[in-house]
């Protein structure tokens, strides 16, 4: 089922959450939507689910306006918000049954679907455990299972792994990739760049506007300059020194290395980096030009949007 977002805008008072957003999601595609807090990600998902009206523009799912036939829309989509409303006093089994009843899943289909969901989520051994007593990762798997109980063709997930431990995050994404292989269309918002890179395409959203949409491995073309990776002593002092030099567009720390972006010749920028660090008596361990990744491009596009 294809999703089409056309000239979509929505404001809350003077705050413009979405500003002329255009985005198409192809049938069977997985697309990650990334952006800082307040970028408009949740607002976009709520409009797609028919929970919020846009000020202008429209959203089409399978060619039909989401504000039209709500029963048709409900049968097609599954929506997992940031705070999914599991019932803490109900067991895993009872939560699944409740949502099956909510989506009017027939008794004949319920048993087979529940069995399948328990198998791929790994929740089978915990049927009688109350939702309140599940770990964070297990709660997210139960939330996803409840979202999938009516077998939606399109799945909207709003930061589904935020606050979940790394092992559970990986397991959760393995489930999403299985769904993708089965032909389910996925739109996932996430603050994690490694998660975004697991989707077919990534859309960058900031201040209500789509800045770029592309396959994860092709984002370097949006980068407006040259990017260097630096390893050196005294990382914090190095970042501070490089940021004080107006020659560089951005200086970002990434664990034990620093990404430095600038415009001009490669030779000139390398010389400038070494010169700045030499003044601070900071020893350079390695310095090389690298292709820009999704996060580098996002930082660069936000900087250009704000300038």
Secondary structure, 3 states (H helix, E strand, C coil): CCEEEEEEEEEECCEEEEEEEEEEECCCCEEEEECCCCCCHHHHHHHHCCCCCCCEEEEEECCEECCCCHHHHHHHEEEECCCCCCCCCCEHHHHHHHHHHHCCCCHHHHHHHHHHHHHHHCCHHHCCCEHHHCCHHHHHHHHHHHHHCCCCCEEEEECCCCCCCHHHHHHHHHHHHHHHHCCCEEEEECCCHHHHCCCCEEEEEECCEEEEEECHHHHHHHCCCEEEEEEECCHHHHHHHHHCCCCEEEEEEECCEEEEEECCCHHHHHHHHHHHHHHCCCCEEEEEECCCCHHHHHHHHHHHHHC
